[in-house]
């Protein structure tokens, strides 16, 4: 399994946060992590959902390849590892705006 270093993860998530905030709406104070942690989608399904439903976020994702690597690592992780990844990034600047977009991607991806 591929492992990101904490530094690499920080770079990826910072880029992801910056990219996803472009298409994000108002974030709830306490997002429900369950749909993200329990997603059964593949990487391809998740990216197809994002490309279909949030083209603006994709424009920013494309500028930072580490964003895609974070999604790949996240989806290749066990539920416990996913919780750990989300806990590692929960205090990153902009994460409150990024999580709703990430959650939308991981809940709607089952359609693709």
C-alpha positions in Angstrom: 0.0 0.0 0.0 1.2 3.5 -0.8 2.0 5.7 2.2 2.2 9.4 2.2 4.6 11.0 4.6 3.0 13.5 7.0 4.6 16.3 5.0 3.4 14.9 1.7 -0.1 14.5 3.2 0.0 18.1 4.4 0.9 19.3 0.9 -1.7 17.1 -0.6 -4.4 18.2 1.8 -3.5 21.9 1.6 -3.8 21.7 -2.2 -7.0 19.7 -1.8 -8.4 22.2 0.6 -7.5 25.1 -1.7 -8.9 23.4 -4.7 -12.2 22.3 -3.1 -13.0 25.6 -1.5 -13.8 27.0 -4.9 -16.9 25.0 -5.3 -17.9 24.7 -1.6 -21.0 26.1 0.0 -21.5 26.9 3.6 -20.0 24.2 5.8 -21.7 22.8 8.9 -19.8 23.2 12.1 -19.7 19.4 12.7 -19.7 17.5 9.4 -20.9 13.9 9.4 -17.8 11.9 8.5 -19.7 8.6 8.2 -20.4 8.9 4.5 -16.8 9.7 3.8 -15.4 7.0 6.0 -17.9 4.3 4.8 -17.8 5.1 1.1 -17.5 2.0 -1.1 -16.7 4.0 -4.2 -13.6 3.4 -6.2 -11.2 6.2 -7.1 -12.5 6.3 -10.6 -16.1 6.6 -9.4 -15.2 9.4 -7.0 -13.3 11.4 -9.6 -16.1 10.9 -12.2 -18.6 12.3 -9.6 -16.4 15.3 -8.9 -15.9 16.0 -12.6 -19.6 15.7 -13.3 -20.9 17.5 -10.3 -18.3 20.1 -9.5 -16.3 21.2 -12.6 -15.0 24.3 -10.8 -13.3 22.2 -8.1 -11.8 20.0 -10.8 -10.1 23.0 -12.4 -8.3 23.6 -9.1 -7.7 19.9 -8.5 -5.9 19.7 -11.9 -3.4 22.3 -10.8 -2.2 20.2 -7.9 -1.7 16.5 -8.7 -1.2 15.8 -5.0 -5.0 16.4 -4.6 -5.7 13.3 -6.7 -3.1 11.3 -4.7 -4.8 12.2 -1.5 -8.2 10.9 -2.9 -6.4 7.7 -4.0 -4.8 7.1 -0.7 -8.0 7.9 1.2 -10.1 5.5 -0.8 -7.4 2.8 -0.6 -7.5 3.0 3.2 -9.5 1.1 5.7 -12.3 3.0 7.6 -10.0 3.4 10.6 -7.2 4.8 8.5 -9.7 7.1 6.8 -10.7 8.5 10.2 -7.0 9.0 11.0 -6.5 10.8 7.7 -9.5 13.1 8.4 -8.3 13.8 11.9 -4.9 14.7 10.6 -6.3 17.4 8.3 -9.2 18.6 10.5 -7.3 21.8 11.5 -6.0 22.7 8.1 -7.0 26.2 6.9 -10.0 26.0 4.6 -10.9 22.4 5.6 -14.4 23.5 6.7 -15.1 24.5 3.1 -13.4 21.5 1.5 -15.1 18.8 3.5 -18.6 19.4 2.1 -17.3 19.0 -1.4 -15.3 15.9 -0.5 -18.3 14.5 1.2 -20.6 15.2 -1.8 -18.0 13.5 -4.0 -17.9 10.4 -1.8 -21.7 10.1 -1.3 -22.7 10.7 -4.9 -20.0 8.6 -6.5 -22.1 5.4 -6.2 -24.1 6.7 -9.3 -21.0 6.5 -11.5 
